[in-house]
Amino acid sequence: MGTALLRFCTLLIILLPSVVAAQTERTAFPQQERTPNVQITNMPFEQAGQGQASRAPEISTIDPSSAENRVEEQKAAADLAQLPPEPDIEFQDFVASSLGYKLAIFGHDLFRGVPSTFAPLDRVPVTPDYLIGPGDELLIRAWGQIDVNYRAVVDRTGSIYLPKVGAISVAGLRYDQITDYMKSAIGKVFKNFDLNVTMGRLRSIQVFVVGQVRRPGSYTVSSLSTLVNALFASGGPSKRGSTRHIQLKRQGKIVSDFDLYDLIANGDKSKDAQLLPGDVIYVPPVGRLVALAGSVNIPAIFELKDHDTLG
């Protein structure tokens, strides 16, 4: 009995320093508990054959069916190039019989040649005042406590759904407001993160160009398009159409009365308005005409406004 007790005490004396040393080491160097970051991603930039997401391409705007839209635009340009020339109006014939030569209508040469190649609107940057609406795609990236790399499309109710956050209403916001707004919405759930929101694919809208134009009809254009863009797509006003009172109508009201002379003579596009779905561009019949010939800078036939005089 005494021998066994002696052996136990000896073993305890041998093991005690090791236990104390191990306990001291754990106290001096405590293990840090790591909280894993929350990841929200739908792998928008996954490379083929690789499991990791690649860096997002620098994209400002992409139309939902950009390739198809470019084909349609090029086809429309080809159709415009094949349109037969318009016959002269009666006033042109009268001026030609008086002068002995023809005068062109001022401003119509702007639409005479359709470029065979052009930069489509899906390659231009989004303006700060662009209004976000259903069909637009947002590229959401965040880092810090959360890791977000997510593509979200605005649904018909004007909202997007972000996992672990929920539905966020974004329709009607300006592009320069969306980053702060999204950071505030996600900040209600997570803290200590930075966030950046850019535009991905942009929605298409349908507008109508009617009245005295070369190709009246319905046009599907980019949501970045303006009155002038749609006017060029339709071939511009015909010889019997006004270039001084091109009207943009929205919900039965005239939103803008565009004077093409301001653009041609002064480079002024201040009344060129961005289009919304269902907008109507109406070109009324041409107004009063006057012919200027002889020793003038631009001999042509001009359209007068309501109170214009020769002075």
Backbone bond lengths (Angstrom), bond angles and torsions (degrees), N, CA, C in turn:
res aa  C-N    CA-C-N  psi(-1)  N-CA   C-N-CA  omega(-1)  CA-C   N-CA-C  phi
1 M - - - 1.461 - - 1.525 110.94 -
2 G 1.329 116.48 -43.95 1.453 120.23 178.58 1.504 111.90 -65.72
3 T 1.354 116.34 -35.81 1.484 119.83 178.88 1.508 111.11 -66.62
4 A 1.337 118.93 -43.19 1.477 122.86 179.43 1.524 111.06 -62.65
5 L 1.338 116.53 -41.53 1.465 119.51 -179.88 1.522 110.82 -65.54
6 L 1.348 115.18 -36.48 1.459 119.05 178.85 1.523 110.97 -64.77
7 R 1.358 116.22 -42.80 1.474 119.99 178.94 1.540 111.51 -62.58
8 F 1.317 117.89 -41.10 1.462 121.39 -179.56 1.527 111.50 -63.93
9 C 1.331 116.08 -41.77 1.472 119.76 178.35 1.517 111.16 -65.06
10 T 1.332 116.93 -38.70 1.464 120.51 178.77 1.528 110.90 -63.98
11 L 1.353 117.81 -43.62 1.468 122.11 179.13 1.527 110.62 -63.92
12 L 1.322 116.28 -38.37 1.461 119.89 179.48 1.511 111.41 -65.58
13 I 1.331 115.51 -39.12 1.473 119.57 178.75 1.511 110.82 -65.77
14 I 1.347 117.88 -34.77 1.473 121.49 -178.38 1.529 110.45 -72.65
15 L 1.342 119.71 -41.55 1.460 123.21 -174.33 1.525 113.20 -81.68
16 L 1.356 117.09 -25.53 1.449 119.79 -174.59 1.530 113.19 -59.89
17 P 1.338 120.82 -43.99 1.484 118.93 179.34 1.520 112.64 -61.33
18 S 1.334 118.50 -37.26 1.469 120.76 -179.46 1.520 111.23 -65.98
19 V 1.348 115.51 -41.67 1.468 118.92 179.17 1.518 111.17 -64.66
20 V 1.339 116.16 -42.87 1.464 120.60 178.95 1.520 111.18 -63.45
21 A 1.361 116.78 -41.51 1.470 120.76 179.63 1.523 111.17 -63.71
22 A 1.336 115.45 -42.53 1.475 118.74 179.91 1.518 110.77 -64.77
23 Q 1.347 116.33 -41.30 1.460 120.05 179.45 1.521 110.72 -65.35
24 T 1.336 116.83 -38.87 1.465 121.09 177.91 1.517 111.13 -63.80
25 E 1.344 116.26 -40.92 1.474 120.67 -179.59 1.519 110.67 -64.47
26 R 1.334 116.93 -40.99 1.457 119.53 179.15 1.522 111.33 -67.05
27 T 1.334 115.61 -33.00 1.460 119.29 178.63 1.522 111.33 -72.31
28 A 1.332 116.24 -38.80 1.464 120.55 -178.26 1.514 111.34 -73.34
29 F 1.333 118.06 -34.20 1.454 121.77 -176.89 1.524 108.91 -126.15
30 P 1.314 117.76 73.11 1.465 119.25 -178.98 1.519 110.65 -66.80
31 Q 1.308 117.57 144.76 1.453 122.31 179.04 1.523 109.41 -75.21
32 Q 1.317 114.96 133.26 1.457 120.80 -179.62 1.520 109.15 -85.59
33 E 1.315 114.87 129.23 1.445 119.66 177.41 1.522 108.92 -83.62
34 R 1.320 117.70 125.99 1.453 123.65 -177.47 1.519 109.41 -102.89
35 T 1.299 113.71 125.58 1.453 118.70 175.96 1.522 108.83 -91.82
36 P 1.303 118.80 118.34 1.456 119.91 -178.04 1.523 111.49 -64.95
37 N 1.347 115.27 141.68 1.451 120.19 177.37 1.523 110.34 -68.46
38 V 1.325 115.62 149.65 1.457 121.18 174.80 1.520 108.51 -81.36
39 Q 1.298 116.68 128.49 1.457 121.73 -179.32 1.523 109.63 -109.66
40 I 1.333 115.30 128.46 1.457 122.05 176.28 1.521 107.05 -127.27
41 T 1.294 117.11 107.71 1.456 120.39 -177.38 1.514 109.98 -152.69
42 N 1.298 115.40 148.47 1.467 120.47 169.77 1.525 110.52 -119.22
43 M 1.347 114.70 26.00 1.457 122.47 174.92 1.522 112.06 49.31
44 P 1.334 117.74 61.09 1.457 118.26 -174.29 1.511 114.36 -76.07
45 F 1.344 117.13 -19.36 1.455 119.40 -174.02 1.520 111.50 -122.92
46 E 1.314 117.51 36.17 1.451 120.56 -177.42 1.509 110.29 -72.78
47 Q 1.306 116.46 129.86 1.445 120.81 178.86 1.517 109.86 -79.70
48 A 1.305 116.07 148.30 1.460 120.58 179.50 1.523 109.68 -65.38
49 G 1.337 115.27 128.10 1.454 120.53 177.84 1.501 114.63 83.88
50 Q 1.359 118.28 3.57 1.450 120.80 179.84 1.514 108.79 -126.29
51 G 1.311 115.37 150.96 1.454 119.63 -178.25 1.504 113.60 -93.11
52 Q 1.361 117.93 -11.40 1.441 120.30 -177.82 1.509 109.58 -101.59
53 A 1.334 115.62 148.36 1.456 120.53 179.61 1.520 109.13 -77.19
54 S 1.305 116.13 138.97 1.452 121.14 178.31 1.514 109.72 -88.32
55 R 1.308 115.84 173.43 1.457 120.86 -179.77 1.523 109.24 -70.25
56 A 1.317 114.48 139.70 1.462 119.22 -177.25 1.516 109.92 -66.20
57 P 1.318 118.03 136.48 1.456 119.77 175.97 1.520 110.75 -68.50
58 E 1.331 115.08 151.41 1.459 119.32 179.07 1.515 108.27 -77.82
59 I 1.315 115.66 99.88 1.452 121.81 -177.21 1.511 107.86 -124.10
60 S 1.334 117.38 127.60 1.449 120.58 175.56 1.513 110.68 -89.86
61 T 1.313 116.79 -52.99 1.448 120.24 179.81 1.503 109.93 -146.45
62 I 1.318 116.33 140.17 1.455 121.75 174.48 1.513 107.33 -135.99
63 D 1.310 117.80 125.68 1.451 120.68 178.13 1.514 109.32 -69.27
64 P 1.333 119.28 147.71 1.457 121.36 -177.68 1.515 113.40 -53.98
65 S 1.291 117.72 -35.22 1.468 120.62 176.36 1.519 107.30 -130.49
66 S 1.357 114.39 61.67 1.454 119.70 -170.92 1.519 112.00 -59.76
67 A 1.340 117.33 -42.46 1.457 119.11 -179.32 1.517 110.80 -62.92
68 E 1.354 116.23 -44.88 1.454 119.04 179.61 1.514 111.49 -65.26
69 N 1.334 116.79 -39.54 1.460 119.60 179.93 1.515 111.64 -64.76
70 R 1.343 117.04 -39.28 1.451 119.07 178.79 1.523 110.86 -64.24
71 V 1.328 116.24 -38.72 1.465 119.28 177.74 1.520 110.17 -63.21
72 E 1.347 116.79 -43.33 1.452 120.13 179.07 1.522 111.65 -64.40
73 E 1.350 117.16 -39.66 1.451 120.03 179.59 1.520 111.21 -65.91
74 Q 1.335 116.43 -41.57 1.452 119.15 178.43 1.527 111.40 -66.74
75 K 1.339 116.61 -35.93 1.458 119.97 176.44 1.516 110.75 -66.07
76 A 1.355 116.08 -41.61 1.462 119.24 177.72 1.520 111.13 -63.42
77 A 1.340 116.73 -38.86 1.459 119.90 177.51 1.524 110.77 -63.57
78 A 1.330 116.54 -40.33 1.460 119.65 177.78 1.527 110.99 -65.39
79 D 1.343 116.88 -38.65 1.463 120.20 178.06 1.520 111.11 -64.19
80 L 1.336 116.29 -39.57 1.461 119.04 178.35 1.524 111.17 -64.41
81 A 1.336 115.82 -39.72 1.456 119.31 179.61 1.527 111.63 -64.17
82 Q 1.351 116.80 -27.48 1.454 120.48 -177.92 1.519 113.04 -92.22
83 L 1.346 117.59 -1.22 1.453 119.29 178.88 1.524 110.17 -65.00
84 P 1.318 118.30 137.00 1.469 119.92 178.20 1.517 110.31 -66.27
85 P 1.326 118.06 150.40 1.470 119.54 179.14 1.521 110.74 -64.53
86 E 1.326 114.70 147.28 1.455 119.74 -179.38 1.527 110.45 -75.59
87 P 1.301 116.73 142.79 1.470 118.79 173.87 1.528 110.29 -69.86
88 D 1.322 115.74 152.96 1.459 120.28 178.93 1.531 110.33 -67.60
89 I 1.320 115.38 147.49 1.460 120.20 176.32 1.533 108.78 -81.89
90 E 1.329 116.20 170.03 1.461 121.17 -175.25 1.521 111.96 -61.01
91 F 1.345 116.94 -37.20 1.465 119.03 -178.48 1.529 110.72 -67.20
92 Q 1.318 117.63 -35.93 1.459 120.02 176.00 1.517 110.63 -63.18
93 D 1.330 117.02 -42.11 1.472 119.99 178.27 1.527 110.91 -63.60
94 F 1.337 116.81 -39.90 1.461 120.29 178.98 1.529 110.92 -63.76
95 V 1.355 116.80 -43.93 1.465 120.26 179.54 1.523 110.25 -65.04
96 A 1.335 117.06 -41.00 1.465 120.57 -179.52 1.525 110.95 -63.83
97 S 1.336 117.60 -38.18 1.468 119.89 178.85 1.521 111.45 -69.92
98 S 1.335 117.51 -27.50 1.459 120.67 179.82 1.523 112.13 -82.27
99 L 1.342 116.93 -39.19 1.466 120.86 -175.54 1.527 112.89 -93.03
100 G 1.290 116.42 -25.57 1.453 119.38 -175.16 1.515 113.09 90.82
101 Y 1.315 117.74 0.97 1.465 122.25 176.37 1.523 108.61 -151.14
102 K 1.343 116.24 162.82 1.458 121.37 -175.29 1.521 111.11 -87.68
103 L 1.291 115.25 149.61 1.463 122.04 171.87 1.527 108.66 -117.48
104 A 1.320 115.41 137.28 1.470 120.52 177.64 1.519 110.02 -80.94
105 I 1.313 115.68 158.01 1.463 121.28 175.77 1.521 108.28 -84.24
106 F 1.314 116.76 126.87 1.460 121.68 -175.06 1.532 110.69 -61.88
107 G 1.335 115.01 132.25 1.458 121.54 175.68 1.510 114.40 97.17
108 H 1.340 117.97 -18.42 1.466 119.10 -175.90 1.525 112.60 -78.46
109 D 1.333 117.07 -20.26 1.463 118.46 177.34 1.526 111.25 -69.21
110 L 1.335 118.06 -14.83 1.468 121.01 177.35 1.521 111.11 -64.39
111 F 1.316 117.35 -28.43 1.462 121.77 -178.09 1.531 112.08 -106.38
112 R 1.315 117.03 8.10 1.459 119.76 -174.26 1.518 111.76 -69.91
113 G 1.315 117.70 -49.39 1.465 121.03 -177.86 1.513 110.52 -102.40
114 V 1.314 117.18 125.55 1.466 121.82 177.57 1.519 108.02 -96.43
115 P 1.323 120.25 122.23 1.466 121.08 -178.95 1.514 111.31 -63.23
116 S 1.326 115.68 141.27 1.466 119.79 179.60 1.516 111.52 -76.51
117 T 1.316 116.99 -27.03 1.468 121.21 176.70 1.522 108.24 -130.52
118 F 1.298 116.17 145.64 1.452 120.49 179.97 1.515 108.21 -157.47
119 A 1.317 115.94 160.78 1.467 121.16 178.41 1.514 108.91 -85.33
120 P 1.319 119.31 116.43 1.467 120.60 180.00 1.518 111.17 -69.80
121 L 1.336 115.11 161.95 1.463 120.29 -175.84 1.514 113.17 -72.99
122 D 1.339 118.79 -6.23 1.461 118.98 178.32 1.520 111.50 -83.86
123 R 1.326 118.03 8.32 1.463 121.30 178.45 1.520 112.34 -118.68
124 V 1.301 117.39 8.02 1.458 120.13 -179.95 1.518 109.03 -101.90
125 P 1.336 117.87 151.56 1.477 119.55 -179.16 1.517 111.71 -69.46
126 V 1.319 114.83 153.81 1.455 121.01 178.17 1.524 108.51 -78.22
127 T 1.310 116.34 133.04 1.457 120.79 -179.80 1.533 110.06 -75.29
128 P 1.337 118.02 152.19 1.474 120.00 -178.51 1.524 113.67 -59.84
129 D 1.345 118.05 -28.85 1.464 120.26 -177.20 1.521 112.98 -91.13
130 Y 1.333 117.41 10.16 1.470 120.35 178.72 1.530 109.83 -63.83
131 L 1.335 116.27 130.26 1.458 121.67 -179.54 1.524 110.23 -91.19
132 I 1.311 116.50 125.48 1.459 122.15 -179.79 1.525 109.44 -77.46
133 G 1.344 115.60 136.54 1.449 119.90 -177.86 1.516 111.33 -145.10
134 P 1.334 117.45 177.26 1.469 121.69 179.43 1.527 112.22 -56.34
135 G 1.330 115.53 132.59 1.458 121.49 -178.12 1.508 113.82 101.76
136 D 1.326 118.41 -19.29 1.462 120.85 176.48 1.525 109.95 -73.10
137 E 1.323 115.30 149.53 1.459 121.15 178.89 1.525 109.44 -112.94
138 L 1.321 115.78 132.95 1.460 122.37 178.15 1.517 109.59 -107.97
139 L 1.330 116.82 134.19 1.462 123.18 174.19 1.524 107.18 -101.51
140 I 1.333 115.89 108.91 1.468 122.15 -174.16 1.522 108.56 -106.07
141 R 1.318 116.55 123.67 1.466 122.18 178.52 1.522 108.36 -131.03
142 A 1.345 115.96 130.25 1.463 121.28 178.91 1.520 108.78 -140.01
143 W 1.328 115.60 153.48 1.463 121.13 -179.59 1.524 108.48 -147.30
144 G 1.315 115.88 156.11 1.458 121.93 -175.51 1.517 109.49 123.84
145 Q 1.325 117.60 -124.36 1.452 120.39 177.37 1.526 111.29 -65.24
146 I 1.330 116.41 -28.62 1.456 120.75 177.31 1.519 109.36 -120.59
147 D 1.306 115.77 153.03 1.455 122.40 178.48 1.530 107.06 -120.44
148 V 1.339 115.65 105.84 1.463 120.95 -175.25 1.521 109.40 -118.14
149 N 1.314 115.93 129.91 1.460 123.01 173.03 1.523 105.60 -145.05
150 Y 1.337 115.21 87.57 1.467 118.78 -163.98 1.520 110.98 -137.30
151 R 1.337 114.89 139.77 1.459 122.27 172.78 1.523 108.26 -103.54
152 A 1.311 117.11 126.86 1.465 121.33 -179.81 1.520 108.91 -130.04
153 V 1.321 116.24 131.90 1.461 122.47 179.04 1.523 108.64 -103.70
154 V 1.318 116.06 132.37 1.460 121.24 179.32 1.527 108.46 -69.45
155 D 1.335 116.97 123.58 1.460 120.20 -178.01 1.524 110.46 -83.43
156 R 1.345 115.41 -175.98 1.465 119.42 -174.73 1.515 112.80 -68.29
157 T 1.321 117.42 -19.91 1.463 119.87 176.50 1.524 112.75 -84.49
158 G 1.338 116.58 -2.84 1.456 120.31 179.67 1.510 114.37 86.74
159 S 1.348 117.25 17.09 1.462 120.70 -176.94 1.516 110.83 -120.54
160 I 1.325 115.11 161.85 1.456 122.82 170.51 1.530 107.74 -121.62
161 Y 1.311 116.40 155.91 1.465 120.85 177.48 1.516 109.10 -115.00
162 L 1.330 115.62 124.99 1.449 121.84 177.99 1.522 108.26 -116.35
163 P 1.336 118.90 121.18 1.464 120.90 -179.63 1.521 111.85 -54.66
164 K 1.337 115.73 142.57 1.467 125.33 179.95 1.522 112.60 69.94
165 V 1.326 117.85 -2.42 1.463 121.61 177.29 1.524 110.73 -118.52
166 G 1.333 116.76 -46.38 1.449 120.81 179.27 1.507 112.17 112.29
167 A 1.324 116.28 -164.90 1.454 122.90 -178.77 1.524 110.37 -80.48
168 I 1.337 115.41 136.71 1.464 121.82 179.71 1.518 107.06 -129.39
169 S 1.320 117.18 124.34 1.463 122.22 179.39 1.529 109.53 -82.76
170 V 1.335 116.45 123.25 1.467 120.64 -175.86 1.521 112.74 -127.10
171 A 1.325 119.33 -10.41 1.461 121.20 -177.37 1.527 110.49 -62.34
172 G 1.326 115.11 137.91 1.458 120.50 179.84 1.507 114.57 91.17
173 L 1.348 117.40 -9.58 1.460 119.98 176.99 1.522 110.32 -77.94
174 R 1.328 115.29 148.12 1.462 120.03 173.02 1.526 109.27 -78.50
175 Y 1.325 114.59 154.67 1.464 119.31 -178.39 1.529 111.40 -61.54
176 D 1.335 117.92 -35.11 1.464 119.56 -179.41 1.526 112.75 -76.60
177 Q 1.337 117.73 -2.85 1.458 121.22 178.05 1.521 112.82 -103.40
178 I 1.329 117.70 -15.09 1.461 120.16 -166.53 1.523 112.46 -69.06
179 T 1.336 118.84 -36.65 1.468 120.12 -177.80 1.526 111.20 -64.42
180 D 1.326 117.84 -49.18 1.462 120.64 179.00 1.526 111.32 -63.96
181 Y 1.332 116.58 -37.60 1.464 119.97 -179.33 1.529 110.85 -66.15
182 M 1.326 117.48 -44.41 1.459 120.84 179.42 1.526 111.04 -66.82
183 K 1.333 117.32 -37.81 1.453 119.67 178.68 1.516 111.10 -64.40
184 S 1.336 116.69 -37.08 1.460 120.17 177.40 1.526 111.45 -68.26
185 A 1.342 116.90 -39.70 1.464 120.09 -179.14 1.522 111.72 -68.14
186 I 1.342 117.06 -44.39 1.466 120.19 179.67 1.525 110.50 -71.97
187 G 1.344 117.06 -28.59 1.465 121.23 179.36 1.514 113.89 -65.52
188 K 1.342 117.99 -14.20 1.456 120.48 175.19 1.522 111.89 -73.76
189 V 1.343 116.36 -16.77 1.466 121.00 -178.38 1.526 111.29 -112.73
190 F 1.330 117.67 -40.17 1.461 122.28 -176.68 1.525 109.47 -122.93
191 K 1.343 114.43 157.48 1.456 121.29 178.95 1.526 109.14 -126.87
192 N 1.340 114.50 169.84 1.468 122.09 173.07 1.525 111.67 55.94
193 F 1.321 116.59 63.32 1.457 120.85 177.17 1.527 108.78 -150.71
194 D 1.315 114.89 159.17 1.461 122.59 172.00 1.516 107.95 -116.00
195 L 1.335 115.89 153.39 1.458 119.57 -171.88 1.518 110.04 -144.62
196 N 1.326 115.24 147.09 1.464 122.37 175.74 1.519 108.29 -139.29
197 V 1.321 116.41 134.08 1.465 122.01 179.43 1.515 108.78 -124.93
198 T 1.325 117.12 126.95 1.459 122.70 176.12 1.522 108.52 -126.48
199 M 1.328 115.07 169.48 1.458 120.45 -179.52 1.525 109.91 -90.98
200 G 1.321 115.25 138.32 1.458 121.39 173.46 1.514 109.34 -101.61
201 R 1.319 115.70 -118.80 1.463 120.36 179.36 1.530 109.74 -73.37
202 L 1.327 114.87 135.75 1.454 119.88 179.51 1.522 110.55 -100.08
203 R 1.313 115.34 151.33 1.451 120.28 -178.91 1.530 111.10 -72.40
204 S 1.309 115.88 158.76 1.458 122.63 171.16 1.519 108.87 -101.38
205 I 1.319 116.30 151.15 1.457 121.35 179.17 1.528 108.89 -129.26
206 Q 1.317 115.40 155.63 1.458 121.67 178.47 1.516 109.38 -109.03
207 V 1.335 115.72 127.62 1.459 121.95 177.55 1.523 108.51 -128.75
208 F 1.332 115.17 166.63 1.453 121.14 -177.81 1.528 109.04 -123.47
209 V 1.328 115.36 132.82 1.465 121.62 176.05 1.525 106.63 -117.10
210 V 1.312 116.42 114.05 1.464 121.35 -173.30 1.526 109.57 -131.95
211 G 1.332 114.63 173.45 1.454 120.43 -179.64 1.519 110.97 96.89
212 Q 1.313 115.14 -148.41 1.468 121.61 -175.52 1.535 110.32 -87.67
213 V 1.348 116.42 73.38 1.463 122.42 177.59 1.525 108.75 -123.69
214 R 1.322 114.97 164.09 1.464 118.54 -177.77 1.521 111.76 -66.17
215 R 1.330 117.70 -41.94 1.462 121.70 -178.45 1.523 109.73 -132.29
216 P 1.315 118.43 80.46 1.471 119.57 177.74 1.515 110.67 -69.15
217 G 1.324 116.32 151.24 1.452 120.29 177.98 1.508 112.17 155.37
218 S 1.333 114.82 -167.56 1.458 122.95 179.81 1.526 108.83 -97.07
219 Y 1.331 116.40 137.11 1.455 121.90 -177.49 1.530 109.85 -129.21
220 T 1.328 115.45 135.40 1.459 122.00 172.69 1.525 107.91 -99.85
221 V 1.321 116.06 115.18 1.458 121.14 -173.62 1.521 109.15 -128.26
222 S 1.318 115.40 168.89 1.457 120.96 176.31 1.516 110.16 -67.32
223 S 1.328 116.22 151.03 1.467 120.27 178.41 1.524 111.82 -68.25
224 L 1.327 118.08 -8.03 1.454 121.60 175.04 1.523 112.32 -88.33
225 S 1.328 117.26 -6.47 1.463 121.17 -174.69 1.524 111.41 -67.76
226 T 1.334 114.30 151.92 1.456 121.61 177.32 1.524 109.44 -118.89
227 L 1.322 115.72 178.74 1.460 121.71 178.67 1.520 111.27 -55.64
228 V 1.318 117.26 -44.21 1.464 120.69 -178.06 1.532 110.95 -65.75
229 N 1.337 118.02 -39.00 1.461 120.85 178.06 1.521 110.78 -59.35
230 A 1.332 117.01 -46.52 1.461 120.62 179.99 1.519 111.05 -67.54
231 L 1.314 117.38 -33.52 1.461 120.43 178.99 1.522 110.65 -65.55
232 F 1.318 117.38 -40.70 1.459 120.42 176.84 1.524 110.84 -66.82
233 A 1.343 116.88 -37.66 1.459 119.90 179.63 1.520 111.81 -62.67
234 S 1.336 117.23 -30.44 1.463 121.03 -178.74 1.521 112.88 -88.17
235 G 1.315 117.69 -1.94 1.458 120.42 -179.90 1.507 114.39 92.04
236 G 1.320 117.86 -1.52 1.449 121.12 177.60 1.518 112.90 84.89
237 P 1.335 117.24 175.33 1.470 120.76 178.28 1.522 111.29 -64.53
238 S 1.309 115.66 146.50 1.459 119.98 173.16 1.524 109.15 -77.51
239 K 1.325 116.57 176.58 1.466 119.62 179.76 1.522 112.15 -64.99
240 R 1.302 116.54 -21.53 1.459 120.74 177.96 1.535 112.24 -95.50
241 G 1.319 116.39 5.67 1.451 120.98 -179.33 1.516 112.27 -103.52
242 S 1.313 115.98 153.14 1.457 121.60 -178.92 1.525 110.49 -79.82
243 T 1.316 115.30 140.94 1.461 121.00 171.60 1.527 111.46 -106.48
244 R 1.344 116.64 -0.34 1.464 120.56 -176.57 1.524 112.85 -104.17
245 H 1.328 117.87 -17.37 1.469 121.05 -176.85 1.525 109.85 -135.79
246 I 1.323 117.29 65.49 1.468 121.36 176.84 1.518 107.37 -87.94
247 Q 1.314 116.46 118.27 1.458 121.27 -169.53 1.519 111.21 -104.40
248 L 1.328 114.74 136.50 1.463 122.07 171.18 1.519 107.40 -105.70
249 K 1.340 116.46 116.56 1.457 121.76 -176.74 1.519 109.93 -110.04
250 R 1.326 114.78 136.65 1.467 121.67 -179.69 1.534 108.45 -139.37
251 Q 1.324 114.54 117.53 1.466 121.40 -178.84 1.532 111.19 55.47
252 G 1.327 115.32 42.70 1.457 121.10 175.71 1.505 115.20 80.28
253 K 1.334 118.91 -0.01 1.457 122.13 -179.55 1.523 110.48 -115.75
254 I 1.331 115.61 146.59 1.462 120.94 178.10 1.525 108.55 -80.37
255 V 1.333 115.62 114.32 1.469 121.34 -179.11 1.520 110.70 -85.09
256 S 1.340 116.80 -38.28 1.455 120.47 -178.01 1.520 109.16 -148.10
257 D 1.326 115.87 140.50 1.468 123.14 174.49 1.522 106.41 -115.16
258 F 1.337 115.39 99.46 1.472 121.03 -169.34 1.521 110.15 -93.81
259 D 1.329 114.90 132.03 1.461 122.47 176.88 1.527 107.61 -105.34
260 L 1.331 115.72 112.91 1.464 119.46 -177.89 1.524 111.80 -66.08
261 Y 1.322 117.88 -24.55 1.459 120.70 178.30 1.530 110.82 -63.63
262 D 1.334 117.29 -33.66 1.467 119.79 177.87 1.522 110.81 -61.18
263 L 1.334 116.55 -39.21 1.453 120.36 179.50 1.522 111.15 -71.60
264 I 1.330 117.52 -43.69 1.463 120.74 -175.14 1.523 111.50 -72.52
265 A 1.328 117.17 -46.40 1.465 120.79 -173.38 1.522 113.16 -85.09
266 N 1.348 116.80 -33.96 1.464 119.58 -173.06 1.524 113.72 -119.67
267 G 1.332 118.07 -6.45 1.463 120.04 -176.66 1.513 112.81 67.36
268 D 1.322 117.54 27.51 1.461 122.83 -175.71 1.526 109.46 -96.97
269 K 1.339 116.62 117.73 1.464 122.08 176.90 1.525 111.56 -116.50
270 S 1.301 116.69 24.96 1.457 120.01 -173.93 1.530 111.85 -64.26
271 K 1.320 118.18 -27.23 1.462 120.94 179.86 1.523 112.59 -96.56
272 D 1.314 116.51 8.28 1.465 120.56 174.67 1.520 108.26 -79.59
273 A 1.327 117.31 117.58 1.465 121.88 -172.58 1.519 110.89 -107.22
274 Q 1.340 115.19 148.93 1.457 120.54 175.65 1.521 109.60 -72.79
275 L 1.335 115.77 141.65 1.457 121.36 -175.32 1.522 111.48 -85.84
276 L 1.321 114.98 150.08 1.454 123.25 173.71 1.524 108.52 -123.33
277 P 1.335 118.15 160.34 1.468 119.72 -179.01 1.529 111.92 -56.65
278 G 1.334 115.24 134.39 1.455 120.86 177.98 1.507 115.22 86.38
279 D 1.333 118.61 1.35 1.466 120.71 179.28 1.532 110.51 -64.44
280 V 1.325 115.26 151.22 1.460 122.24 178.58 1.527 108.45 -122.26
281 I 1.326 115.99 126.21 1.461 121.91 174.59 1.527 106.83 -103.90
282 Y 1.324 115.76 117.62 1.457 121.52 -175.08 1.522 109.74 -115.50
283 V 1.337 115.14 125.52 1.457 121.54 176.20 1.523 107.90 -107.06
284 P 1.348 118.33 108.14 1.470 120.71 -178.24 1.524 111.34 -75.19
285 P 1.319 117.23 171.07 1.470 119.71 176.04 1.528 111.49 -61.63
286 V 1.323 115.63 154.67 1.448 121.22 -176.96 1.517 110.09 -65.16
287 G 1.338 115.31 148.08 1.457 120.93 179.33 1.516 111.91 -89.44
288 R 1.337 115.72 -150.60 1.468 121.08 -179.38 1.529 109.99 -66.88
289 L 1.327 115.02 141.68 1.456 120.96 -177.64 1.523 110.57 -118.81
290 V 1.324 115.16 149.35 1.453 121.58 176.21 1.526 107.56 -140.82
291 A 1.309 117.10 142.26 1.465 122.37 179.92 1.523 109.38 -106.59
292 L 1.330 116.64 132.14 1.459 123.18 176.00 1.515 107.94 -117.19
293 A 1.309 116.81 124.00 1.460 121.94 -179.02 1.522 108.43 -141.55
294 G 1.310 116.32 168.75 1.454 121.67 179.95 1.512 111.73 96.90
295 S 1.317 117.07 -138.43 1.465 122.22 -175.76 1.531 110.18 -85.65
296 V 1.291 115.57 68.41 1.466 122.01 176.45 1.519 108.31 -127.29
297 N 1.323 115.64 158.59 1.467 119.38 -178.21 1.526 112.12 -66.29
298 I 1.322 116.92 -42.87 1.458 120.52 -177.58 1.524 108.55 -128.38
299 P 1.311 117.77 91.67 1.467 118.87 175.20 1.532 109.84 -71.61
300 A 1.303 116.22 121.07 1.464 120.17 -176.66 1.517 108.61 -169.25
301 I 1.325 114.60 176.92 1.462 122.28 173.83 1.525 107.14 -99.35
302 F 1.336 116.35 125.48 1.455 121.79 -175.32 1.528 109.78 -114.18
303 E 1.325 115.02 148.19 1.454 120.99 174.10 1.522 108.52 -95.17
304 L 1.316 115.60 134.00 1.450 121.18 -179.87 1.517 110.20 -94.52
305 K 1.324 114.66 145.92 1.460 119.57 171.01 1.522 109.48 -82.51
306 D 1.322 115.89 -178.98 1.463 120.19 -171.41 1.509 112.89 -57.53
307 H 1.325 118.52 -40.86 1.466 120.98 -172.89 1.527 111.41 -117.64
308 D 1.320 117.69 19.52 1.462 120.40 177.80 1.529 110.32 -72.70
309 T 1.340 115.04 145.97 1.455 121.72 174.26 1.516 108.69 -129.10
310 L 1.321 117.63 169.86 1.455 121.35 179.06 1.502 111.95 -69.79
311 G 1.315 117.73 -17.41 1.451 120.87 179.03 1.492 111.73 -73.53
